[in-house]
Amino acid sequence: MVSNNDYDETINAPQYATEDEILASFGYKQEMNKTMSTISNFSIAFGCCSILSGLTPMWGDAMMSGGSIAIIWGWILVSAFTFGVGLSLAEICSAYPITGGLYIWVSRLAPPEWVPVMCWITGWCNWLGLTVAITSADLGLAQFMSSIIGISNPEYNAGIYWQYGIFLVIAVIHGIINSMHVKYNGFFNQASLYWHLAGTLLIIIVALALTPNKPSAKWVFTYFENDTGFSSNSFAFLIGLLQSQYTLSGFDSAAHMSEETRDAARSAPRGILYAIGTAAITGFVFMLSVNFCVQDFERQIVNTELSPQMTQVFLDGVGYSWTVVFTVIIMGAMFFSGSALTLGSSRMVYAFARDGATPWSRWLSVIHKTTQTPIYAVWANILFACIIGVLYIVNTTAFNAIVSINTIASSLAYFIPIFLRLTVARKSFKRGPFHLGPFSDIINFLSCFWILFTSALFVCPTEYPVTAANMNYASVIFVFVMVCSLSYYHFRARYWFHGPGRSLQPDPTVFEDNMDDSIVRISKDDTLDIKKRKATSSAIPK
């Protein structure tokens, strides 16, 4: 393996390890086809950061938690700090361009004795954030589809059970799409990119051109509203940031596609940064145009019967026909976003499972020979997303809690490798083609600060007085999942899980059986149908 500090005297440029060498150093081999280009990788990450999917369902709540100030200036604030987080992750991704992303990186950044448990926590947080994001995206789409009926018949209100049924159908379709051959996923997500950009541009132009009685620029940039019930306007503004932070998450999916991306050491970091940057710019213009279309704050946002409230703004501004067009564009973007999240989360679960870090790892780590996709991982995530969606039936405020779980889990998964890069691996880290140079420490410090700040903020209640109906249960659900995962680690997984790739090393607690030039490790406490494994698995077995 070539050191990052070695130079070719002929071209006077640093020579980096090849991607096959990096994979081999972790104990893996290349199993997936590298068919994705930089644009495809970026498209997937951008789909996860979908501005139309993330901003529209919660826009009304954010407007009542800080007014136009929280929407416009909050978006700028969140975009700046999130891009810093993206820079920190892109630097690490360039050094370790491997599917599995965050938890894989931790194995090289953490102290050796802490590698297993740190990888475990990072992986489960990352999985939870990506999978719950599927729930929130598809529930948002179900709400929007219900609002179509409300546009034509204001007296009709689609019940929660109908909305959940629509959500289930959407989730199953996403499972089918992501079970298809990997080459179609690339085409599908590039179509998502063009849909988002063209659709957003159309909404902006038509809304601004047709909406009468637009508010002044002073109102758009300075109007503040606090309908949260909290006496502190500053806290209300911070609550309004949830919409922006929720939207700008999931960009680590670019890293999870590394083993399917050509020149991943450069393409995957670009995918992360392009996704955040493009979403930040288009999101700002979109929010600016929508706020310029608000004609009556009380009637359109506070007292409207339509959900989400943005539908009412469109209906009053551009009329029924164009509102239907806008709604179809937004629903399409939500659908693409849910599919991209399903794709990224399935790759994360596949990578986690090939190291024995999940229940039923021998199934979740299987790559289907024909489609070259981890089909079992796809459907496991769909199933979990549907179970989490039941909370929406139990409590109508659960949507905000689901959004908070997504934000908290994803943020903590980002925090661990960045913090380790800043502290433990500050001097030992061997950078890849993309790096931050002398600015690395300050950017990593600011990223850690922002992640901790927003994670603490998003476990707080969003309304006052706090009741059982409006309580933010995000922390309860998050803690429950993490306690379950850590309990599983303590009582079982710690006997065989030693971090990425290390599961392939000889260990006295396991025995080995050679099959098809691969080493299968099986815990003495477990039983495995070896013949079935040999016949069905084309992945790196445990």
VOFISE-194682 format. One line per field, with one value per residue (C-alpha): residue number from 1; residue in three letters; chain; z, y, x. Coordinates in steps of 0.5 Angstrom, whole numbers, plus 500, padded with zeros to 3 digits. Layout:
// residues N
num	(NUM:...) .
residuo	(ala:...) .
cadena	(A:...) .
w	(Z:...) .
v	(Y:...) .
u	(X:...) .
// end
This chain:
// residues 542
num	(1:2:3:4:5:6:7:8:9:10:11:12:13:14:15:16:17:18:19:20:21:22:23:24:25:26:27:28:29:30:31:32:33:34:35:36:37:38:39:40:41:42:43:44:45:46:47:48:49:50:51:52:53:54:55:56:57:58:59:60:61:62:63:64:65:66:67:68:69:70:71:72:73:74:75:76:77:78:79:80:81:82:83:84:85:86:87:88:89:90:91:92:93:94:95:96:97:98:99:100:101:102:103:104:105:106:107:108:109:110:111:112:113:114:115:116:117:118:119:120:121:122:123:124:125:126:127:128:129:130:131:132:133:134:135:136:137:138:139:140:141:142:143:144:145:146:147:148:149:150:151:152:153:154:155:156:157:158:159:160:161:162:163:164:165:166:167:168:169:170:171:172:173:174:175:176:177:178:179:180:181:182:183:184:185:186:187:188:189:190:191:192:193:194:195:196:197:198:199:200:201:202:203:204:205:206:207:208:209:210:211:212:213:214:215:216:217:218:219:220:221:222:223:224:225:226:227:228:229:230:231:232:233:234:235:236:237:238:239:240:241:242:243:244:245:246:247:248:249:250:251:252:253:254:255:256:257:258:259:260:261:262:263:264:265:266:267:268:269:270:271:272:273:274:275:276:277:278:279:280:281:282:283:284:285:286:287:288:289:290:291:292:293:294:295:296:297:298:299:300:301:302:303:304:305:306:307:308:309:310:311:312:313:314:315:316:317:318:319:320:321:322:323:324:325:326:327:328:329:330:331:332:333:334:335:336:337:338:339:340:341:342:343:344:345:346:347:348:349:350:351:352:353:354:355:356:357:358:359:360:361:362:363:364:365:366:367:368:369:370:371:372:373:374:375:376:377:378:379:380:381:382:383:384:385:386:387:388:389:390:391:392:393:394:395:396:397:398:399:400:401:402:403:404:405:406:407:408:409:410:411:412:413:414:415:416:417:418:419:420:421:422:423:424:425:426:427:428:429:430:431:432:433:434:435:436:437:438:439:440:441:442:443:444:445:446:447:448:449:450:451:452:453:454:455:456:457:458:459:460:461:462:463:464:465:466:467:468:469:470:471:472:473:474:475:476:477:478:479:480:481:482:483:484:485:486:487:488:489:490:491:492:493:494:495:496:497:498:499:500:501:502:503:504:505:506:507:508:509:510:511:512:513:514:515:516:517:518:519:520:521:522:523:524:525:526:527:528:529:530:531:532:533:534:535:536:537:538:539:540:541:542) .
residuo	(met:val:ser:asn:asn:asp:tyr:asp:glu:thr:ile:asn:ala:pro:gln:tyr:ala:thr:glu:asp:glu:ile:leu:ala:ser:phe:gly:tyr:lys:gln:glu:met:asn:lys:thr:met:ser:thr:ile:ser:asn:phe:ser:ile:ala:phe:gly:cys:cys:ser:ile:leu:ser:gly:leu:thr:pro:met:trp:gly:asp:ala:met:met:ser:gly:gly:ser:ile:ala:ile:ile:trp:gly:trp:ile:leu:val:ser:ala:phe:thr:phe:gly:val:gly:leu:ser:leu:ala:glu:ile:cys:ser:ala:tyr:pro:ile:thr:gly:gly:leu:tyr:ile:trp:val:ser:arg:leu:ala:pro:pro:glu:trp:val:pro:val:met:cys:trp:ile:thr:gly:trp:cys:asn:trp:leu:gly:leu:thr:val:ala:ile:thr:ser:ala:asp:leu:gly:leu:ala:gln:phe:met:ser:ser:ile:ile:gly:ile:ser:asn:pro:glu:tyr:asn:ala:gly:ile:tyr:trp:gln:tyr:gly:ile:phe:leu:val:ile:ala:val:ile:his:gly:ile:ile:asn:ser:met:his:val:lys:tyr:asn:gly:phe:phe:asn:gln:ala:ser:leu:tyr:trp:his:leu:ala:gly:thr:leu:leu:ile:ile:ile:val:ala:leu:ala:leu:thr:pro:asn:lys:pro:ser:ala:lys:trp:val:phe:thr:tyr:phe:glu:asn:asp:thr:gly:phe:ser:ser:asn:ser:phe:ala:phe:leu:ile:gly:leu:leu:gln:ser:gln:tyr:thr:leu:ser:gly:phe:asp:ser:ala:ala:his:met:ser:glu:glu:thr:arg:asp:ala:ala:arg:ser:ala:pro:arg:gly:ile:leu:tyr:ala:ile:gly:thr:ala:ala:ile:thr:gly:phe:val:phe:met:leu:ser:val:asn:phe:cys:val:gln:asp:phe:glu:arg:gln:ile:val:asn:thr:glu:leu:ser:pro:gln:met:thr:gln:val:phe:leu:asp:gly:val:gly:tyr:ser:trp:thr:val:val:phe:thr:val:ile:ile:met:gly:ala:met:phe:phe:ser:gly:ser:ala:leu:thr:leu:gly:ser:ser:arg:met:val:tyr:ala:phe:ala:arg:asp:gly:ala:thr:pro:trp:ser:arg:trp:leu:ser:val:ile:his:lys:thr:thr:gln:thr:pro:ile:tyr:ala:val:trp:ala:asn:ile:leu:phe:ala:cys:ile:ile:gly:val:leu:tyr:ile:val:asn:thr:thr:ala:phe:asn:ala:ile:val:ser:ile:asn:thr:ile:ala:ser:ser:leu:ala:tyr:phe:ile:pro:ile:phe:leu:arg:leu:thr:val:ala:arg:lys:ser:phe:lys:arg:gly:pro:phe:his:leu:gly:pro:phe:ser:asp:ile:ile:asn:phe:leu:ser:cys:phe:trp:ile:leu:phe:thr:ser:ala:leu:phe:val:cys:pro:thr:glu:tyr:pro:val:thr:ala:ala:asn:met:asn:tyr:ala:ser:val:ile:phe:val:phe:val:met:val:cys:ser:leu:ser:tyr:tyr:his:phe:arg:ala:arg:tyr:trp:phe:his:gly:pro:gly:arg:ser:leu:gln:pro:asp:pro:thr:val:phe:glu:asp:asn:met:asp:asp:ser:ile:val:arg:ile:ser:lys:asp:asp:thr:leu:asp:ile:lys:lys:arg:lys:ala:thr:ser:ser:ala:ile:pro:lys) .
cadena	(A:A:A:A:A:A:A:A:A:A:A:A:A:A:A:A:A:A:A:A:A:A:A:A:A:A:A:A:A:A:A:A:A:A:A:A:A:A:A:A:A:A:A:A:A:A:A:A:A:A:A:A:A:A:A:A:A:A:A:A:A:A:A:A:A:A:A:A:A:A:A:A:A:A:A:A:A:A:A:A:A:A:A:A:A:A:A:A:A:A:A:A:A:A:A:A:A:A:A:A:A:A:A:A:A:A:A:A:A:A:A:A:A:A:A:A:A:A:A:A:A:A:A:A:A:A:A:A:A:A:A:A:A:A:A:A:A:A:A:A:A:A:A:A:A:A:A:A:A:A:A:A:A:A:A:A:A:A:A:A:A:A:A:A:A:A:A:A:A:A:A:A:A:A:A:A:A:A:A:A:A:A:A:A:A:A:A:A:A:A:A:A:A:A:A:A:A:A:A:A:A:A:A:A:A:A:A:A:A:A:A:A:A:A:A:A:A:A:A:A:A:A:A:A:A:A:A:A:A:A:A:A:A:A:A:A:A:A:A:A:A:A:A:A:A:A:A:A:A:A:A:A:A:A:A:A:A:A:A:A:A:A:A:A:A:A:A:A:A:A:A:A:A:A:A:A:A:A:A:A:A:A:A:A:A:A:A:A:A:A:A:A:A:A:A:A:A:A:A:A:A:A:A:A:A:A:A:A:A:A:A:A:A:A:A:A:A:A:A:A:A:A:A:A:A:A:A:A:A:A:A:A:A:A:A:A:A:A:A:A:A:A:A:A:A:A:A:A:A:A:A:A:A:A:A:A:A:A:A:A:A:A:A:A:A:A:A:A:A:A:A:A:A:A:A:A:A:A:A:A:A:A:A:A:A:A:A:A:A:A:A:A:A:A:A:A:A:A:A:A:A:A:A:A:A:A:A:A:A:A:A:A:A:A:A:A:A:A:A:A:A:A:A:A:A:A:A:A:A:A:A:A:A:A:A:A:A:A:A:A:A:A:A:A:A:A:A:A:A:A:A:A:A:A:A:A:A:A:A:A:A:A:A:A:A:A:A:A:A:A:A:A:A:A:A:A:A:A:A:A:A:A:A:A:A:A:A:A:A:A:A:A:A:A:A:A:A:A:A:A:A:A:A:A:A:A:A:A:A:A:A:A:A:A:A:A:A:A:A:A:A:A:A:A:A:A:A:A:A:A:A:A:A:A:A:A:A:A:A:A:A:A) .
w	(500:498:504:503:504:499:492:485:483:476:477:484:486:492:491:495:496:491:493:492:497:502:502:503:509:512:510:505:497:492:491:488:481:480:475:479:476:481:478:480:487:488:485:491:496:494:494:501:502:498:499:497:501:507:507:505:510:516:513:517:524:523:521:527:531:529:523:516:520:522:515:511:516:520:513:512:519:518:511:513:519:516:510:515:518:510:510:516:513:506:509:512:507:502:506:507:501:503:504:511:511:518:522:518:519:526:526:524:528:535:540:539:545:544:536:537:542:538:531:534:537:530:526:530:530:523:521:525:522:515:516:520:515:510:515:515:508:506:511:509:502:504:508:501:497:502:501:494:496:501:495:491:497:503:508:507:511:510:516:520:518:510:511:514:509:503:507:507:499:498:502:499:492:494:497:490:486:490:489:482:478:481:474:474:481:478:472:477:482:476:474:481:481:474:477:483:480:474:479:484:478:476:482:484:477:477:484:484:477:479:486:487:494:495:502:502:503:510:512:509:512:519:521:527:530:536:537:541:547:550:553:550:543:542:544:539:533:535:535:528:526:526:519:516:520:518:511:510:513:510:505:508:503:498:502:503:495:495:493:487:485:480:483:490:494:490:487:494:498:492:492:500:498:492:495:501:497:492:497:501:495:491:498:500:493:494:501:499:494:498:503:498:496:503:503:510:515:520:515:511:516:523:522:515:515:509:511:510:510:504:500:502:500:493:493:494:490:484:484:483:477:478:486:483:479:484:489:484:483:491:491:486:490:496:492:490:496:500:494:495:503:502:497:502:508:505:503:510:513:508:510:518:517:513:520:524:527:526:528:522:519:514:511:511:508:502:495:490:484:479:481:485:491:498:497:504:507:503:506:513:513:509:515:520:517:517:524:526:522:527:532:527:528:536:536:531:534:532:526:529:534:528:525:531:531:524:526:533:530:524:528:533:528:524:531:533:527:527:534:534:528:532:538:538:530:530:528:526:520:513:509:502:495:499:505:509:510:516:516:519:526:526:522:526:532:529:527:533:537:532:532:540:540:535:538:545:542:538:544:547:547:541:544:551:556:555:555:554:547:544:548:544:545:540:546:549:542:541:548:547:540:543:549:545:541:546:550:544:544:551:552:545:539:543:543:536:533:533:528:521:517:524:524:519:523:527:534:539:540:533:528:521:515:508:502:495:497:503:510:514:522:526:534:538:541:534:529:522:516:512:506:505:506:501:496:497:499:494:500:505:510:517) .
v	(500:507:512:518:522:518:522:520:524:524:528:531:529:525:518:515:507:505:503:496:496:500:495:490:493:493:485:486:485:489:485:491:494:501:503:510:517:523:526:519:519:527:525:520:525:531:526:525:533:534:541:540:534:537:544:544:539:543:550:552:550:553:560:560:558:564:567:569:570:563:561:565:567:560:557:561:559:552:551:555:550:544:545:545:538:536:539:535:528:529:529:523:520:521:517:511:511:504:503:503:510:513:507:504:511:510:503:507:514:511:508:500:498:502:501:495:499:506:503:499:506:510:504:504:511:512:506:509:516:514:509:514:519:514:514:522:523:518:520:527:525:521:528:532:526:527:535:534:532:538:543:540:539:543:540:533:531:525:521:518:511:513:517:511:506:511:511:503:503:508:505:498:501:504:497:494:500:499:491:492:492:497:501:503:506:511:513:514:518:522:523:525:531:534:533:537:543:544:543:548:553:552:553:559:563:561:563:570:572:570:571:578:583:580:582:587:585:588:583:577:579:581:579:575:570:566:562:556:558:559:566:566:569:566:559:560:562:556:551:554:551:544:545:547:542:536:538:538:531:524:527:521:517:519:515:509:509:509:501:503:509:510:514:514:517:524:523:521:527:531:528:530:537:538:536:540:546:545:544:550:555:552:552:559:561:557:559:566:566:562:567:573:569:570:574:573:570:569:566:562:559:559:558:554:547:545:541:543:550:552:549:554:559:557:556:563:566:562:558:551:549:551:549:542:542:545:539:534:537:537:530:527:530:527:520:521:523:517:512:515:514:507:506:509:506:499:500:502:496:491:494:493:486:484:485:481:487:486:481:476:478:473:475:482:482:478:481:478:475:478:485:486:489:488:486:483:490:494:490:490:498:498:494:498:504:502:500:507:510:507:512:517:514:514:521:526:530:524:527:532:527:522:528:530:522:523:529:527:520:522:528:524:519:525:527:521:520:528:528:522:526:532:529:522:521:529:527:520:521:519:524:522:526:531:534:541:543:547:549:542:543:549:546:540:544:548:542:538:544:545:538:538:544:542:535:538:543:537:533:539:540:545:547:550:548:541:536:528:530:535:532:531:523:523:522:516:513:514:512:505:503:505:501:495:495:496:490:486:488:487:480:477:481:483:476:476:483:487:492:493:487:484:479:476:475:468:468:463:463:461:456:457:453:455:456:458:462:466:465:464:465:462:463:457:460:460:455:456:452:452:449:454:460:457:457:463:468:472:477:477:472:472) .
u	(500:503:503:500:506:510:511:512:519:516:510:511:504:502:500:495:492:488:481:482:488:484:478:483:486:479:479:474:473:470:463:459:459:462:457:456:459:460:453:449:453:451:444:443:445:442:435:436:437:431:429:421:421:424:422:414:411:414:414:408:410:417:413:409:416:419:416:419:426:426:425:430:435:435:436:442:445:443:446:453:454:452:456:462:460:460:467:469:466:468:475:474:470:476:481:476:471:468:461:458:461:461:462:467:471:471:475:481:480:478:483:484:481:474:474:468:463:465:463:457:454:456:453:446:445:447:442:437:437:437:431:427:428:424:418:418:419:414:409:410:408:402:400:401:397:391:391:390:383:382:384:378:373:375:370:373:379:383:383:390:388:388:394:398:395:398:404:405:403:409:414:413:414:420:422:421:424:431:430:431:438:443:444:437:438:443:438:432:436:439:432:430:436:433:426:428:431:426:420:423:425:418:414:419:417:410:409:412:409:402:401:398:399:406:408:414:421:422:416:420:426:424:417:417:412:412:406:409:407:414:415:422:422:430:427:422:427:431:425:424:431:428:425:432:436:432:432:440:441:442:448:452:449:454:459:455:455:463:463:459:462:468:474:470:476:474:467:464:467:464:457:457:459:455:449:449:451:446:440:443:442:436:433:434:431:425:424:425:419:414:415:414:407:404:398:395:399:393:388:393:398:395:388:388:384:389:395:401:399:404:398:393:399:399:392:390:396:396:389:387:390:397:396:395:401:406:403:405:412:413:410:414:420:418:417:424:427:424:427:434:434:432:438:443:440:440:447:449:445:449:456:454:451:457:461:456:453:446:441:440:447:447:441:442:449:447:448:443:447:442:440:447:443:442:435:434:437:432:426:428:429:422:419:422:420:413:413:416:410:405:407:403:397:398:399:398:404:409:411:415:418:420:423:427:429:432:436:439:441:444:447:450:453:456:459:463:468:469:470:475:479:479:482:485:487:489:496:495:490:492:488:486:485:480:483:482:489:491:483:481:482:477:472:472:471:465:462:462:459:454:452:452:448:442:442:440:435:431:429:426:418:416:409:407:404:407:402:402:399:404:410:417:418:424:429:424:424:432:434:430:433:440:439:436:442:447:444:445:452:453:450:452:455:461:464:464:464:471:470:469:473:476:470:474:480:481:479:478:471:469:471:472:469:472:467:468:475:471:472:466:466:460:460:459:453:449:448:448:445:452:449:444:449:453:448:445:450:455:457:462:460:460) .
// end
